[in-house]
Amino acid sequence: MKIGTFKFDERAGDIIGKIATRTMRFPYLIMRRVEDRQSDAAPVYEIYETSQAGDDIQIGVVWERKMQRNAEVFLSGMIDDPSFREPLPIALFGDETNGFDVQWRRERERDAQPMNYGGRGQRSGGGGRSGGFSGGSTAGPGGEYTGGNTRSLDDEVPF
């Protein structure tokens, strides 16, 4: 999902961009190449936001990555701040000359199990999970409710 762009701005002499989601808005970001990288594992770019006081505050980093299927190079990193509940993972596609599209990317669990939706999968009996929700189903084989709660919708619910 595209959430922003970066493009070289000749007047500023920097790569300038913006990122916006439903709950976050960064209307003016600066992405600068890291010139003094100490190793190949160091970030390639750092992302800054200008504070109200005029200070450039680093809020992100990105590294060069290669796609597994075709070796195409892209940038992968995150936007983060102590005020965030969790970092915003991003991927950037493009280049300095033509600009970058910023894509939101969901972090993936390394040991993710295939999900079985729609009642087709069998739940393992040994307490392990084979996908789906951890609480189990409240529907029987014919779709009937088997949750064990016999309350009616008209019953009073204690808070």
C-alpha positions in Angstrom: 0.0 0.0 0.0 1.5 3.3 -1.1 1.7 5.8 1.8 4.2 8.4 0.5 6.9 9.6 -1.9 10.4 11.0 -1.9 12.0 13.0 -4.7 15.2 15.0 -5.1 14.5 18.7 -4.6 17.2 20.9 -6.3 16.3 24.0 -4.3 16.8 22.1 -1.0 19.6 19.9 -2.3 18.1 17.0 -0.4 15.7 14.1 -1.1 12.4 15.5 0.2 9.3 13.4 0.9 6.1 12.9 2.7 4.3 10.0 4.4 0.7 9.8 5.5 -1.5 7.1 6.9 -4.9 7.2 8.4 -3.4 8.1 11.8 0.0 9.6 11.0 1.0 12.6 8.8 4.6 13.6 8.0 4.2 16.4 5.4 7.9 17.2 5.1 10.7 14.6 5.5 14.3 14.7 4.5 16.1 11.5 3.4 19.9 11.8 3.4 22.5 9.3 2.2 24.8 8.1 5.0 28.2 9.2 3.7 30.4 7.7 6.4 29.0 4.1 6.6 31.2 2.0 8.8 30.1 -1.3 7.3 27.8 -2.8 4.6 25.3 -3.6 7.4 24.9 0.2 8.2 21.8 2.0 6.9 22.1 3.6 3.4 19.8 6.6 4.2 18.6 8.3 7.3 15.2 10.0 7.4 14.7 13.3 9.3 11.8 15.4 10.3 12.3 19.1 11.1 11.0 20.0 14.6 9.1 23.2 15.4 12.3 24.6 16.8 14.0 24.0 13.4 16.1 21.0 14.4 16.4 18.0 12.1 15.4 14.9 14.2 16.2 11.5 12.9 13.0 9.4 12.8 14.0 6.6 10.4 16.6 4.6 8.6 16.6 2.4 5.5 18.9 -0.3 4.1 19.4 -1.6 0.6 17.8 -5.0 0.1 17.5 -7.3 -2.9 14.3 -9.1 -3.9 14.6 -12.8 -3.7 12.9 -13.6 -7.0 14.7 -11.2 -9.3 17.5 -9.5 -7.4 15.9 -6.0 -7.9 17.2 -3.5 -5.3 14.9 -1.7 -3.0 15.1 0.1 0.3 13.7 -1.3 3.5 13.5 0.3 6.9 11.3 2.0 9.4 10.0 5.2 10.8 10.1 5.3 14.6 9.8 7.7 17.5 9.5 7.2 21.3 5.9 8.5 21.0 4.9 5.6 18.7 3.4 2.4 20.1 5.5 0.5 17.5 7.7 1.4 14.5 6.2 2.0 11.0 7.8 -0.5 8.6 8.4 0.9 5.1 9.8 -0.2 1.8 10.9 2.3 -0.9 10.9 1.5 -4.6 12.6 3.7 -7.2 15.9 5.7 -7.2 17.3 9.2 -6.4 16.9 10.4 -10.0 13.2 9.4 -10.5 12.1 9.4 -6.9 10.8 6.8 -4.5 7.4 5.4 -3.8 7.0 4.6 -0.1 5.1 1.4 0.6 3.9 0.3 4.0 5.1 -3.3 4.7 3.7 -5.6 7.3 6.3 -7.4 9.4 6.1 -11.1 8.9 6.5 -13.7 11.5 9.5 -15.9 10.6 7.8 -19.1 11.8 4.3 -18.3 10.5 2.0 -21.2 10.0 -0.4 -21.4 7.0 -3.8 -20.1 8.0 -6.8 -22.4 7.6 -9.9 -20.2 7.1 -13.5 -21.3 6.4 -13.6 -24.4 8.5 -11.5 -26.5 6.0 -8.5 -27.1 8.3 -8.4 -29.4 11.3 -7.2 -28.1 14.7 -4.4 -30.0 16.2 -5.3 -31.8 19.4 -2.0 -31.4 21.3 -2.5 -27.7 22.2 -0.6 -26.5 19.1 -2.0 -24.2 16.5 -2.4 -25.0 12.9 -3.7 -21.5 11.9 -7.0 -19.7 12.6 -7.7 -18.0 15.8 -6.3 -19.2 19.2 -9.7 -19.3 20.9 -11.2 -22.0 18.8 -14.5 -22.0 17.0 -17.9 -21.6 18.5 -19.5 -23.1 15.4 -20.3 -26.8 15.0 -19.9 -28.8 11.7 -23.3 -27.6 10.5 -22.7 -24.0 11.4 -24.8 -24.1 14.6 -23.6 -22.3 17.7 -21.8 -24.5 20.2 -20.2 -21.9 22.4 -21.9 -23.1 25.6 -23.2 -19.7 26.6 -27.0 -19.9 27.0 -27.6 -16.2 27.6 -30.2 -14.5 25.5 -29.6 -11.2 23.8 -32.2 -9.7 26.2 -30.3 -10.8 29.3 -28.6 -8.1 31.4 -24.8 -8.1 31.1 -22.9 -7.2 34.3 -20.0 -4.7 33.8 
